[in-house]
Amino acid sequence: MIGPRVADVIMEAVALMEFRASAEDMARISHPHPTYTEAVKEAALAATANRAIHV
């Protein structure tokens, strides 16, 4: 991954993987708007019953 604030996105994904979080768990975490890590939540929402907010 390359881009601005990508370290934040990787850190969040690694932390969630370490705790064996499901996509549903990821979707339930509150993310401030607008942030790059909000994309993690959007991906989790899309993966769970296609509930993405920003399509």
C-alpha positions in Angstrom: 0.0 0.0 0.0 1.2 3.5 -0.9 -0.4 6.8 0.0 -1.1 9.4 2.6 -1.9 8.0 6.1 -1.6 4.4 4.9 0.3 3.5 8.1 -2.9 4.3 10.0 -5.0 2.0 7.8 -2.5 -0.8 8.1 -2.3 -0.4 11.9 -6.0 -0.6 12.2 -6.2 -3.7 10.0 -3.4 -5.4 11.9 -5.0 -4.6 15.3 -8.3 -6.0 14.2 -6.6 -9.1 12.8 -4.7 -9.7 16.0 -8.0 -9.8 17.9 -9.6 -12.0 15.3 -12.3 -9.4 14.6 -14.9 -10.2 12.0 -16.1 -7.9 9.3 -19.2 -7.3 11.4 -16.9 -6.3 14.4 -15.0 -3.9 12.1 -18.3 -2.3 10.9 -19.4 -1.7 14.5 -16.3 0.4 15.4 -16.8 4.1 15.4 -14.6 6.0 12.9 -14.3 9.8 12.7 -15.3 11.4 9.5 -13.5 12.3 7.3 -10.5 10.0 7.9 -8.6 7.5 5.8 -9.4 4.7 8.3 -13.0 5.3 7.6 -12.4 3.3 4.5 -11.8 0.2 6.7 -15.3 0.6 8.1 -16.8 1.2 4.6 -15.1 -2.0 3.4 -16.5 -3.9 6.4 -20.0 -2.5 5.8 -19.8 -3.5 2.1 -18.7 -7.0 3.1 -21.6 -7.5 5.5 -24.9 -7.4 3.7 -23.8 -4.7 1.3 -24.4 -1.9 3.8 -21.8 0.7 2.7 -22.7 4.3 3.3 -20.5 6.0 0.7 -20.9 4.1 -2.5 
